[in-house]
Amino acid sequence: MYRRIRDLREDKDLTQKELSKILNCSQQVYSNYELGQRDIPTDILIALSRFYGVSVDYILGLTDYPFIHK
């Protein structure tokens, strides 16, 4: 999951600082999410999912398909 959120961020050419502002947290807190040193709260997972347009399951590594298939 941690590598996945880093890859999503890098695919958008965003820095940790830029994304932390979007998520309303500090750059250090966000860095800890990417490094797996801090659990990602549910509200942040939802915000990341909405921002990137991918499912929470994708971020969590439960599926390799970023979008919800119906």
N, C-alpha and C positions, 0 to 999 in steps of 0.2 A: 504494500500500500504506500509506503513512504517513497519508494522510487517512482511509483506511478504519479504521485502528486508533483514530484520534481519534474518528471518528464512532461506532464501537462503544462506546468508553468513555463518550462523552457520552450515548448512548442509554440507558445504565445509570445515568446521573446520578452518575458517579464522578469524583473529581478525579484528577489525575496522581499525587498523593501517596498516595491510597487504593489505586490500582492498583499503584503501585510496591511497596507493602507486600505486596500479594497475590503479586506476582512476585518478591519478595525482592531488589529492586534499589533504588537511590536514585531519588528523584524526578528528579534531573538526568539520570541515565542514561535513564530512561523518556522524559523530555522530548526527549532527543536522538533516540530511536527515532521519536517522532511527527514531529519536524522533518526526519527523513531525514539527520541529521548523524552517525548511527551505524547500522551494519548490525545488524539484529535477529538474534540467535543462534537456531539451530534450536530449542533447548530453550525459549526464550521464545515463539517462534512456536507451538510445540505447546501450551504453557501457555495462551496467548491463545485458541487454537482451542478447547481444552477449556473454558476459563472462559466464553467467549461462546457455545459450542455451534454453532460454524460451522466450515467446512472451512479448512484451511491454504491451499488454492487460492483461496478467497474472500479471505482476508486478503492474499494476495500479488497479488490483482487478476487471477488467471488465469481467473476465472469471476465472473459477476455473481449467481450463485445461491449463497446462503450455506450451504445444506445439501447434503450429498452425495445425488445422485439415483441410485436403483438401477433 
